């Protein structure tokens, strides 16, 4: 769920009626972590599904007026927090896309009108002797136009035998949602900071200062969409919940801010890996690139139920899946038979990919069932299911349909995210502590020379790109690279050291060309001079990336 200071952003969810386990502090491999069992639960309120649009408004999906209506709102992820003195157990939604801890007051107008809906998700200030009032100027905005306002306050939060005193929060008295929300992103992005208010430490920062954990980092494993439990571990990694390598990439810093305020990562491509399919006669593990040579910034957001990406990226995916797209609602439908298909949509991050099985990307049919209405495709016969991908508005988002297939480690101290293929359904645990300093995530390996979405400096690239070609950059900037000379050495990138390179870089405001003959260093210097003129300008509020210089010559990747 993206916070945006009273501007519409993305999805909110409703209260949970399932039992959850509170955070526990305990030794793992001789050290301490703070771990939670998460619960996935659906809304107790039948309501229209709302999502962020280009203008921040709402869109209804339903059978009324020819549109699809969601009868069973999207499930989200929750844990219990133990707050106050005496303790109160408050169910909170986990949200990597926002930054504040927001607790609904039982005396809010919304919860007084619908107390059963808010049950378990409210906090009573009057019942806590450790409650401290700070001010009454809290005002936050979430997706679909949902707003909340109330008081800034502090109270004690407990994990096992450990207490965190003076934890700052928003106590909401005016809200349009029944959920309390735990924003897990950077404290630098707290909504009050946009209004000139002081930044305050997050719960994870207080865990570090109290000695409960060593590093401001946590891991998240959501499990499958058919599972009701997952895990959230502060200060630790559960090696039993992922398979393959754990790859580390940088968190991108939006150039409008001096420090990262959200979990933005760079996606360089999207592909489809086909399973054996009688309809297409495809061979198993056939890979088809669909979106290539990109450097697009995506927000990882557990408060958004789906993946949101540009329509130009979405169209080849829909074509490959044979989906039927409803332009009015911006939703895509596929045959429900595909829910058992093991083909995957693969998101590339420079040199590795996270694969999302269609079984996790397609929602079951009851998600769209309405009274006696069973949705079908346009033929009126084939049962239809909703694809968990939509066109994006202002931001591109990797929501729950992506996150369930990834094991994620959010390292806020080092501004990095480590990703691995999730070991869904895993029962065994192997929890190890995240230490402090660089290289603190156990078992993780940094990606060499990662592609960056927001970059206005020349960088070194170690990326297997052809010496000739055109690469696209976010905001539709393109750069053409051509090279002649000795063939590339196997395993190297760009033109050979003795070759001649020519680069033309173009933005909306400038075009520049440079040619260099001789050493790689000479080519790099010329390319830097050309691209610094063409690419240093801002376009649509974002810095543009300069041309990347390959280790052995000249290559450009935008």
C-alpha positions in Angstrom: 0.0 0.0 0.0 1.7 3.2 -1.1 1.4 6.2 1.2 1.2 9.5 -0.7 0.2 12.3 1.6 -3.5 12.6 0.7 -3.0 11.5 -2.9 -4.6 8.3 -4.2 -2.1 5.5 -4.5 -3.1 1.9 -4.1 -5.2 -0.7 -2.3 -6.4 -0.8 1.2 -7.8 -3.9 2.9 -10.2 -4.7 5.6 -10.1 -6.4 9.0 -9.0 -9.9 9.6 -11.0 -12.4 11.6 -8.4 -15.1 11.9 -6.1 -15.9 14.8 -2.5 -14.7 14.5 0.6 -15.2 16.6 2.4 -12.2 18.2 6.0 -11.5 17.7 8.5 -13.6 19.6 12.1 -12.8 20.6 14.3 -15.8 20.8 17.7 -17.3 20.0 18.4 -18.6 16.5 21.8 -20.1 15.9 23.0 -18.5 19.1 21.7 -15.0 18.5 18.4 -13.2 18.6 15.8 -12.3 16.0 12.2 -11.1 16.3 9.9 -13.3 14.4 6.2 -13.3 13.5 3.9 -15.8 12.0 1.9 -13.9 9.4 -1.7 -14.7 8.5 -3.3 -14.2 5.1 -7.0 -13.4 5.4 -9.8 -11.9 3.3 -12.0 -9.0 4.0 -15.1 -9.3 6.2 -16.7 -6.5 4.2 -18.1 -7.1 0.7 -16.9 -4.0 -1.0 -15.7 -2.8 -4.4 -12.1 -3.3 -5.2 -10.3 0.0 -5.6 -7.0 0.6 -7.1 -4.8 3.6 -8.1 -5.4 5.1 -11.4 -3.5 7.7 -13.4 -5.5 10.4 -11.8 -5.7 8.8 -8.3 -9.4 8.0 -8.6 -11.4 4.8 -8.1 -12.4 2.2 -10.6 -15.1 -0.3 -10.0 -14.9 -3.9 -11.2 -18.2 -5.7 -11.3 -20.9 -7.3 -13.4 -23.0 -4.1 -13.0 -23.0 -1.9 -16.1 -21.0 -4.5 -18.0 -18.0 -4.4 -15.7 -16.6 -7.1 -13.4 -17.3 -6.9 -9.7 -15.1 -8.5 -7.1 -17.3 -10.3 -4.6 -14.6 -11.5 -2.3 -12.1 -8.7 -1.7 -8.4 -9.5 -1.9 -6.7 -11.2 1.0 -3.8 -9.3 2.7 -1.2 -10.2 5.3 -1.4 -9.5 9.0 0.4 -10.0 12.3 -0.5 -9.1 15.9 1.3 -6.4 17.8 1.2 -6.3 21.6 0.8 -2.6 22.6 0.3 -0.6 25.8 0.0 -1.3 29.6 -1.8 -3.5 30.3 -1.1 -5.1 26.9 -3.6 -4.9 24.0 -3.4 -7.3 21.1 -3.9 -5.3 17.8 -4.1 -7.0 14.4 -2.1 -4.9 11.9 -1.8 -5.3 8.1 1.8 -5.6 6.9 2.6 -2.9 4.3 6.1 -2.6 2.7 4.7 0.3 0.6 4.1 2.7 3.5 6.1 4.0 6.4 3.9 4.7 9.5 2.4 2.6 12.2 -1.3 3.5 12.1 -3.7 2.2 14.7 -7.4 2.6 14.5 -9.1 3.9 17.6 -12.2 1.9 18.8 -13.8 5.4 19.1 -13.3 6.3 15.5 -16.6 7.0 13.6 -16.0 4.1 11.2 -15.4 1.5 14.0 -18.2 2.8 16.2 -20.6 2.3 13.2 -19.2 -1.1 12.3 -17.6 -2.5 15.5 -17.7 -6.1 14.3 -15.7 -5.2 11.2 -13.0 -3.5 13.3 -12.9 -6.2 16.0 -9.3 -7.0 16.9 -7.8 -4.2 14.8 -8.3 -1.3 17.2 -6.3 0.3 20.1 -7.7 2.1 23.2 -5.6 5.0 24.4 -7.6 5.4 27.6 -6.9 1.8 28.5 -3.1 2.2 28.5 -1.1 3.8 31.3 1.9 4.2 29.1 0.1 6.1 26.3 1.5 9.5 25.6 -0.3 12.1 23.4 2.0 14.2 21.1 -0.2 16.2 18.7 -3.4 16.2 16.7 -2.0 17.0 13.2 -1.6 13.4 11.8 -3.1 13.1 8.3 -2.3 10.3 5.9 -3.6 9.3 2.5 -3.7 5.8 0.9 -4.9 4.2 -2.3 -8.3 4.6 -3.8 -8.8 7.9 -2.0 -8.8 6.3 1.5 -7.7 8.8 4.2 -7.0 8.6 7.9 -6.3 11.4 10.4 -5.9 11.6 14.1 -3.2 12.0 16.8 0.5 11.4 16.9 1.1 9.4 20.1 3.6 7.0 21.7 3.2 3.8 23.7 5.1 0.6 24.6 5.4 -2.3 22.1 6.4 -5.7 23.5 8.0 -8.8 21.9 8.3 -11.7 24.3 10.2 -10.4 27.3 11.5 -7.3 25.5 9.8 -3.9 25.6 10.2 -1.0 23.2 9.3 2.2 24.9 8.1 5.4 23.3 7.2 3.9 20.0 5.6 6.6 17.9 2.4 5.9 16.0 -0.7 7.5 14.4 -3.9 6.9 16.4 -6.6 7.3 13.8 -10.0 8.7 14.8 -11.2 9.5 11.3 -10.7 6.8 8.7 -12.3 5.1 5.8 -10.7 1.7 6.5 -11.2 -0.8 9.4 -7.5 -1.9 9.3 -4.6 -0.8 11.4 -1.5 -0.7 9.3 2.1 -1.4 10.0 4.2 0.5 7.4 7.5 -1.4 7.1 9.4 1.0 4.8 11.9 3.7 5.6 11.2 6.2 8.4 12.4 8.8 6.0 9.2 8.3 4.0 6.8 8.9 7.0 4.1 11.1 5.7 4.7 13.8 8.3 8.2 14.4 6.8 6.5 15.7 3.6 4.9 18.4 5.7 8.0 19.5 7.5 7.5 17.4 10.6 10.3 15.6 12.4 11.2 12.1 11.3 10.8 9.6 14.1 12.4 6.1 14.6 10.5 3.1 13.2 9.9 -0.1 15.2 12.8 -1.9 13.5 15.2 1.0 14.2 14.1 0.8 17.9 14.7 -3.0 17.8 18.3 -2.3 16.8 18.9 0.5 19.4 17.4 -1.8 22.1 19.8 -4.6 21.2 17.0 -7.0 20.2 18.5 -7.3 16.7 21.8 -6.3 15.2 20.8 -4.7 11.9 17.8 -2.7 10.6 16.8 -5.5 8.2 14.0 -8.1 8.0 12.9 -11.0 5.7 9.5 -11.8 4.4 8.0 -15.0 3.2 4.4 -14.9 2.1 3.9 -18.5 0.9 1.3 -19.5 -1.7 -2.0 -17.9 -2.3 -3.6 -21.1 -1.0 -1.7 -20.8 2.3 -2.9 -18.9 5.3 0.5 -18.5 7.1 3.9 -17.1 6.3 6.7 -15.5 8.3 8.2 -12.1 9.0 11.6 -12.1 10.7 13.4 -9.0 11.9 17.2 -9.4 12.1 17.1 -12.8 10.5 16.9 -15.0 7.4 15.2 -18.3 7.1 17.2 -20.4 4.7 14.6 -23.1 4.8 12.1 -20.8 3.0 14.0 -20.2 -0.3 15.9 -22.2 -2.9 18.8 -21.3 -5.1 21.0 -18.3 -4.7 20.0 -15.2 -2.6 20.9 -12.2 -4.9 21.4 -8.7 -3.6 20.5 -5.6 -5.6 20.5 -1.9 -4.6 17.4 -0.1 -3.5 16.9 2.8 -5.9 16.7 6.3 -4.7 14.1 8.4 -6.4 16.1 11.5 -7.5 13.4 13.7 -6.0 14.6 12.6 -2.5 18.0 12.7 -0.9 17.7 9.2 0.7 15.5 6.2 -0.2 12.0 6.4 1.0 10.6 3.2 -0.5 11.6 -0.3 -1.7 12.2 0.5 -5.4 14.2 -2.0 -7.5 15.2 -2.1 -11.2 13.6 -4.6 -13.5 15.5 -5.2 -16.7 13.2 -7.6 -18.5 10.2 -9.9 -18.4 9.9 -13.3 -20.0 7.6 -16.3 -20.2 8.8 -19.9 -19.5 6.4 -22.4 -21.0 5.5 -25.7 -19.5 4.6 -28.5 -21.8 1.2 -27.5 -23.2 -1.0 -29.4 -25.6 -2.6 -26.2 -26.8 0.7 -24.7 -27.9 2.7 -27.9 -28.4 5.4 -26.1 -26.5 8.3 -28.0 -25.1 8.8 -27.8 -21.4 11.1 -25.0 -20.2 10.7 -23.1 -23.5 11.7 -19.5 -22.7 10.2 -16.5 -24.6 11.5 -13.0 -23.9 8.6 -10.5 -23.8 10.0 -7.3 -22.5 13.8 -6.8 -22.9 16.6 -4.3 -22.4 14.8 -2.2 -19.7 15.7 -0.3 -16.6 12.4 0.2 -15.0 11.8 1.2 -11.3 9.3 -1.1 -9.5 8.1 -0.6 -6.0 7.8 -3.8 -3.9 4.6 -3.3 -2.0 2.8 -5.9 0.0 -0.2 -3.6 0.3 -0.9 -4.0 -3.4 -2.5 -7.3 -4.3 -1.3 -7.5 -7.9 1.5 -6.5 -10.3 1.1 -3.1 -12.0 3.2 -2.3 -15.0 3.0 -0.2 -18.2 0.4 -1.3 -20.7 3.2 -1.6 -23.3 4.8 -4.2 -21.0 1.5 -5.9 -20.2 0.3 -6.3 -23.8 2.9 -8.9 -24.9 2.2 -10.9 -21.7 -1.5 -10.9 -22.4 -0.9 -11.9 -25.9 1.3 -14.8 -24.9 -1.3 -16.0 -22.4 -4.2 -15.5 -24.7 -5.9 -13.3 -22.1 -9.0 -11.2 -22.7 -8.4 -7.6 -21.7 -11.2 -5.3 -20.4 -10.1 -1.8 -21.2 -12.9 -0.2 -19.1 -11.9 -1.9 -15.9 -8.2 -2.5 -16.9 -8.5 -6.1 -15.9 -7.5 -9.2 -17.8 -9.2 -12.6 -17.8 -7.8 -16.0 -18.7 -9.4 -19.5 -18.8 -9.6 -20.9 -15.3 -8.0 -24.1 -16.6 -4.7 -22.1 -16.6 -4.7 -22.1 -12.8 -3.1 -25.5 -13.0 -0.6 -24.5 -15.6 3.0 -24.5 -14.4 4.3 -22.0 -16.9 6.0 -19.0 -15.3 6.3 -15.2 -15.8 9.9 -14.3 -15.1 11.0 -10.9 -13.8 14.7 -10.2 -14.6 16.9 -8.2 -12.3 20.2 -7.6 -14.2 21.6 -11.2 -14.0 18.9 -13.3 -12.2 15.2 -13.8 -12.4 12.3 -14.5 -10.1 9.7 -16.8 -11.7 6.0 -16.6 -10.9 4.0 -19.7 -11.7 0.6 -19.0 -13.3 -0.9 -20.9 -10.3 0.2 -17.9 -8.2 -0.5 -15.2 -10.8 -4.2 -16.2 -11.5 -6.9 -15.8 -8.9 -9.4 -18.6 -8.3 -12.8 -18.2 -9.9 -14.6 -17.5 -6.6 -12.7 -14.2 -6.5 -15.1 -12.9 -9.1 -18.2 -14.9 -8.3 -21.2 -12.6 -7.5 -24.4 -14.0 -6.2 -25.3 -16.6 -8.8 -23.1 -15.1 -11.5 -20.2 -17.2 -12.7 -17.9 -15.2 -14.9 -17.0 -16.5 -18.3 -14.9 -15.4 -21.3 -16.5 -13.7 -24.2 -17.6 -17.0 -25.7 -20.1 -17.2 -22.8 -18.9 -20.8 -21.9 -15.3 -20.9 -20.7 -15.0 -20.2 -17.0 -13.0 -17.0 -16.6 -10.4 -16.1 -13.9 -8.7 -12.9 -13.1 -5.0 -12.4 -14.0 -3.1 -10.7 -11.2 -1.5 -8.0 -13.4 -2.8 -4.6 -14.4 -1.7 -1.5 -16.2 0.2 0.9 -13.9 -0.6 4.5 -13.0 2.2 6.7 -11.8 4.2 3.9 -10.3 5.2 0.4 -11.4 4.5 -2.0 -8.5 5.5 -5.6 -7.7 2.6 -6.5 -5.4 1.5 -9.8 -3.7 1.3 -11.8 -6.9 5.0 -11.2 -7.3 6.0 -11.3 -3.7 4.5 -14.8 -3.0 7.1 -16.3 -5.3 10.0 -14.4 -3.9 11.9 -14.7 -0.6 12.8 -11.1 0.3 15.3 -9.6 2.6 14.9 -5.8 3.1 18.2 -4.4 4.3 17.4 -0.8 5.3 20.9 -0.1 6.8 22.7 -0.9 3.5 19.8 0.2 1.1 19.7 -3.2 -0.5 17.2 -6.0 -1.2 18.1 -9.6 -1.5 15.8 -11.9 -3.5 15.6 -15.6 -4.0 13.0 -18.0 -5.4 10.6 -18.8 -2.6 10.4 -22.3 -1.4 6.6 -22.2 -1.1 4.9 -24.6 1.2 8.2 -25.3 3.1 7.8 -26.6 6.6 11.4 -26.7 7.8 13.1 -23.7 9.4 16.8 -22.7 9.3 17.0 -19.3 10.8 20.3 -17.4 10.9 20.9 -13.9 12.1 21.6 -10.8 10.0 24.7 -9.2 11.4 25.7 -5.5 11.2 27.8 -3.7 8.6 28.3 -4.5 4.9 27.7 -8.1 3.6 25.5 -8.7 6.7 22.8 -10.8 5.1 23.9 -14.5 5.5 24.2 -16.4 2.2 23.5 -13.4 0.0 25.7 -12.4 -3.0 25.7 -9.0 -4.5 24.9 -8.7 -8.2 27.9 -7.4 -10.1 27.4 -4.0 -11.7 23.6 -4.0 -11.4 21.5 -2.0 -13.8 20.1 1.1 -12.1 16.8 2.8 -13.0 17.7 6.1 -11.4 21.2 7.0 -12.3 22.8 10.2 -13.7 26.4 9.1 -13.6 28.4 7.0 -15.9 28.8 3.5 -14.4 30.7 0.3 -15.2 28.6 -2.4 -16.6 29.2 -6.1 -16.7 26.2 -7.1 -18.8 26.1 -9.4 -21.8 24.8 -6.9 -24.4 25.5 -7.0 -28.1 28.0 -4.5 -29.5 25.3 -3.1 -31.8 21.7 -2.4 -30.8 19.2 0.0 -29.3 18.3 -0.1 -25.7 15.3 1.5 -24.1 15.2 3.3 -20.8 12.3 4.2 -18.4 10.6 7.4 -19.8 11.1 6.1 -23.4 14.6 7.4 -23.8 16.7 5.3 -26.2 20.4 5.0 -27.0 21.9 3.4 -30.1 25.3 1.7 -29.9 27.4 0.5 -32.8 30.9 -0.9 -32.8 33.4 -2.3 -35.2 36.7 -3.9 -34.7 38.1 -7.1 -33.3 35.5 -9.7 -32.2 34.4 -9.7 -28.6 36.3 -12.0 -26.3 34.1 -14.8 -24.9 32.5 -13.7 -21.7 33.3 -10.0 -22.1 30.9 -7.1 -22.8 30.8 -4.4 -25.4 33.4 -3.8 -28.2 36.8 -5.3 -28.1 39.6 -3.2 -26.5 41.0 -2.3 -29.9 37.7 -1.5 -31.6 35.9 1.7 -32.6 32.8 2.7 -30.8 30.1 5.1 -31.6 27.2 6.1 -29.3 24.3 8.4 -29.9 22.3 9.3 -26.8 19.0 11.2 -27.1 16.6 12.6 -24.5 13.7 14.9 -24.9 16.0 17.9 -24.7 19.3 16.9 -26.2 21.1 14.6 -28.6 24.8 13.9 -28.6 27.1 11.6 -30.6 30.7 10.5 -29.8 33.1 8.3 -31.7 36.4 6.9 -30.3 39.1 4.7 -31.8 41.7 2.8 -29.8 41.6 1.7 -26.2 38.5 1.0 -24.1 39.4 3.9 -21.9 39.4 6.3 -24.8 36.0 5.0 -25.9 34.7 5.3 -22.4 35.9 8.9 -22.1 34.2 9.9 -25.3 31.0 8.2 -24.5 30.9 9.8 -21.1 31.3 13.3 -22.7 28.5 12.7 -25.2 26.0 11.1 -22.8 26.5 13.6 -20.0 25.2 16.3 -22.3 22.3 14.3 -23.6 21.2 12.4 -20.5 21.9 14.7 -17.5 18.6 16.5 -17.9 15.5 15.6 -16.1 12.5 14.1 -17.9 9.2 13.8 -16.2 10.8 14.6 -12.8 13.4 11.7 -13.0 17.1 11.8 -13.6 18.1 10.0 -16.8 20.8 7.4 -16.8 24.0 8.1 -18.6 25.6 5.6 -20.9 27.2 2.6 -19.3 30.8 1.9 -20.0 31.7 -1.8 -20.4 34.8 -3.2 -18.7 36.5 -4.0 -22.0 35.0 -1.4 -24.3 32.0 0.6 -25.0 28.4 -0.6 -24.5 25.3 1.3 -23.7 22.4 0.1 -21.6 19.5 2.5 -20.8 
